[in-house]
Amino acid sequence: MSQKKIAVVTGAGSGIGRNAALALAKKDFVVVLAGRNEQTLNETAALAGGAQTLAIATDVTQPDSVAQLFEQVKAAFGRVDVVFNNAGTSAPPVPFEQLSAEQWNAVVAVNLTGAFLVAQAAYRVMKDQSPQGGRIINNGSISAHVPRPNSAPYTATKHAITGLTRSLSLDGRKHNIACGQIDIGNAATPMVNTISTGVVQANGSLLAEPTMPVDHVGEAIAYMAGLPLETNVQFMTVMATAMPYIGRG
């Protein structure tokens, strides 16, 4: 069994998940890369520069898939120290009245139900392992605080993530399980590549917004992950300084 700390990152095949996985690898974590696309997970592993990683194809919306993920991690390494609960998706930015039930359910399945399933599976492992405990870091968003126009499914699920984080923080205390949340604004990833060219504002105008290098997000997650369990970052906001968040709308 490995003596290094074991971190599981969902949505590790691209974007913030990939960046966080690489940042954790640089901090000498063994990083388990979870996501639907095995090819992109392997690409992340190749970028880790020889650090110890394990890619496991996982669909966070499926309880059996999530259970298998943590069973494989336990079999390989004996424990789980950190989980970055990152996998997420969004719906097309259509007017609220045009949203379909299928679009709503697809976002809820990944962003909320998926986050719950991963957190619960991790919690069970952390509760039962010796020494007991671990850390769960949930990926919130600026949208956990304020919405963009035409973003009801994403915004609703990210508000719900804050409730999940608070519940896990409370319920995990007796088992030495810490839970925190990172809320990210305008990190330069493919998911937000339209931000720098123009995004609809609350008044209906189109504005090109500032972005920040995604590396700062990975560094922040690695900082949160590296703390001793008696210390917790409950909520952290990492954002492009000049983006319209404070005063949005």
C-alpha positions in Angstrom: 0.0 0.0 0.0 1.2 3.5 -0.8 2.4 5.8 2.0 1.6 8.9 0.0 -1.7 10.6 0.3 -4.3 9.4 -2.1 -6.4 12.0 -4.0 -9.4 11.2 -6.3 -10.4 13.8 -8.9 -13.6 13.6 -10.9 -13.8 15.2 -14.3 -10.0 14.8 -14.5 -9.9 14.5 -18.2 -10.0 18.2 -19.0 -10.3 21.8 -17.7 -10.2 22.5 -14.0 -10.2 18.7 -13.1 -7.1 18.1 -15.2 -5.4 21.2 -13.8 -6.2 20.2 -10.2 -5.0 16.6 -10.8 -1.7 17.9 -12.1 -1.3 20.3 -9.2 -1.9 17.6 -6.7 0.6 15.3 -8.5 3.2 18.0 -8.2 2.5 18.1 -4.4 3.4 14.4 -4.3 -0.2 13.0 -4.0 -1.0 9.8 -5.8 -3.9 11.0 -8.0 -6.8 8.8 -9.2 -8.2 10.3 -12.4 -11.9 9.7 -12.8 -14.1 10.6 -15.7 -16.2 9.2 -18.6 -13.5 9.4 -21.3 -10.6 7.0 -20.7 -8.6 8.6 -23.5 -8.6 12.0 -22.0 -7.8 10.6 -18.5 -4.8 8.9 -20.0 -3.8 12.2 -21.6 -3.9 13.8 -18.1 -1.8 11.0 -16.7 0.8 11.5 -19.5 1.0 15.2 -18.5 1.7 14.3 -14.9 5.4 13.9 -15.6 6.0 10.5 -14.1 3.9 11.1 -11.0 1.9 8.2 -9.7 -1.6 8.2 -11.2 -4.4 5.7 -11.9 -7.1 6.4 -14.5 -10.5 4.8 -13.9 -13.4 5.4 -16.3 -16.3 6.5 -14.2 -19.8 7.9 -14.8 -20.6 9.9 -11.7 -24.4 9.7 -12.4 -24.4 5.9 -11.9 -24.2 4.6 -8.4 -22.6 1.3 -9.5 -19.9 3.1 -11.4 -19.1 5.4 -8.5 -19.0 2.4 -6.1 -16.6 0.6 -8.4 -14.4 3.6 -8.5 -13.9 3.7 -4.8 -13.6 -0.1 -4.6 -10.7 0.0 -7.1 -9.0 2.8 -5.2 -9.3 0.9 -1.9 -7.9 -2.2 -3.5 -5.0 -0.4 -5.1 -4.0 2.0 -2.3 -5.9 1.0 0.9 -7.4 4.4 1.6 -8.7 7.8 0.3 -7.3 11.0 1.8 -8.8 13.7 -0.5 -11.6 13.9 -3.1 -12.0 16.8 -5.5 -15.7 16.5 -6.4 -15.4 18.4 -9.7 -17.4 16.7 -12.5 -19.9 19.1 -13.9 -21.9 20.2 -16.9 -24.3 22.9 -18.0 -27.4 23.3 -20.2 -27.6 25.5 -23.3 -28.2 29.2 -22.3 -31.8 29.2 -23.6 -34.6 31.3 -22.0 -36.1 29.7 -18.9 -39.4 28.9 -20.5 -37.7 27.0 -23.3 -35.7 24.6 -21.0 -36.7 21.0 -21.5 -37.1 18.6 -18.6 -34.4 16.5 -20.2 -31.9 19.4 -20.2 -32.7 20.1 -16.5 -32.4 16.5 -15.5 -29.1 16.1 -17.3 -27.5 18.9 -15.4 -28.9 17.8 -12.0 -27.7 14.2 -12.7 -24.1 15.3 -13.0 -23.7 18.4 -10.9 -25.9 17.4 -7.9 -26.6 13.7 -7.9 -23.1 12.9 -9.2 -21.6 15.1 -6.5 -23.7 13.4 -3.8 -22.8 9.9 -5.0 -19.1 10.6 -5.1 -19.2 12.4 -1.7 -21.2 9.6 -0.1 -18.9 6.9 -1.4 -15.8 8.8 -0.3 -17.4 9.5 3.1 -18.0 5.8 3.7 -14.4 4.9 2.9 -13.0 7.8 5.1 -15.3 6.9 8.0 -14.1 3.2 8.0 -10.4 3.6 7.3 -7.6 3.8 9.8 -6.5 6.4 10.6 -10.0 7.7 10.2 -11.0 10.8 8.2 -10.2 12.6 5.0 -11.1 15.7 3.0 -13.8 16.4 0.4 -13.5 19.5 -1.7 -16.6 20.4 -3.7 -16.4 22.5 -6.9 -19.0 25.2 -6.5 -18.9 28.3 -8.7 -19.5 32.0 -8.7 -22.9 30.7 -9.7 -23.3 29.3 -6.3 -23.8 32.9 -5.2 -25.2 34.8 -8.2 -26.5 33.6 -11.6 -25.8 34.5 -15.2 -28.8 35.0 -17.5 -30.4 31.8 -18.8 -28.5 29.5 -16.4 -31.2 28.1 -14.1 -30.1 24.4 -14.1 -26.4 25.2 -13.5 -27.1 27.9 -10.9 -29.6 25.8 -9.0 -27.3 22.9 -8.8 -24.4 25.0 -7.7 -26.5 26.6 -5.0 -27.3 23.1 -3.9 -23.6 22.2 -3.8 -23.2 24.8 -1.0 -25.9 23.0 1.0 -24.2 19.7 0.4 -20.9 21.2 1.5 -22.3 22.5 4.7 -24.1 19.3 5.5 -21.0 17.3 4.9 -19.0 19.6 7.1 -21.4 19.1 9.9 -22.0 15.4 9.5 -18.3 14.6 8.9 -17.0 16.2 12.1 -17.5 13.1 14.3 -15.5 11.0 11.7 -12.7 13.5 11.2 -14.0 14.2 7.7 -13.5 17.8 6.5 -15.4 19.3 3.7 -14.8 22.6 1.9 -15.8 24.3 -1.3 -14.0 26.2 -4.0 -16.0 28.8 -6.0 -14.3 29.6 -9.3 -14.9 32.6 -11.6 -13.7 32.9 -15.2 -10.8 30.4 -15.2 -9.5 30.2 -18.7 -10.6 26.7 -19.7 -12.3 25.4 -22.9 -15.6 25.4 -21.0 -15.5 29.2 -20.7 -13.6 30.1 -23.9 -16.5 32.4 -24.9 -16.0 34.6 -21.8 -13.2 36.5 -23.3 -15.1 37.2 -26.6 -18.4 38.1 -25.1 -21.0 36.8 -22.7 -24.6 38.1 -22.0 -24.9 40.3 -19.0 -27.9 40.9 -16.7 -28.9 44.0 -18.7 -28.9 42.1 -22.0 -25.6 43.6 -23.2 -22.7 41.5 -24.5 -19.5 42.0 -22.6 -16.0 40.4 -23.0 -15.0 39.5 -19.5 -11.5 39.1 -18.0 -10.3 35.6 -17.3 -7.5 34.2 -15.1 -5.0 31.4 -15.7 -6.5 28.1 -14.7 -3.2 27.2 -12.9 -4.2 29.4 -10.0 -7.2 27.2 -9.4 -5.1 24.0 -9.3 -2.8 25.7 -6.9 -5.7 26.7 -4.6 -7.1 23.2 -4.6 -3.7 21.7 -3.8 -3.4 24.2 -0.9 -6.8 23.1 0.5 -5.9 19.4 0.0 -2.6 19.7 1.8 -3.9 21.1 5.0 -3.9 18.9 8.1 -7.4 17.7 9.0 -7.7 19.9 12.0 -7.7 22.9 9.6 -10.3 23.5 6.9 -10.9 26.1 4.2 -14.7 26.1 4.4 -15.2 28.3 1.3 -12.7 29.8 -1.1 -13.5 32.1 -4.0 -10.8 32.2 -6.8 -11.7 34.5 -9.6 -10.5 36.9 -12.3 -10.1 40.2 -10.3 -12.0 42.4 -12.7 -14.8 40.0 -13.7 -18.3 41.4 -13.0 -19.1 39.4 -9.9 -19.2 41.9 -7.1 -21.9 44.2 -8.4 -23.1 41.7 -11.0 -26.6 42.7 -12.1 
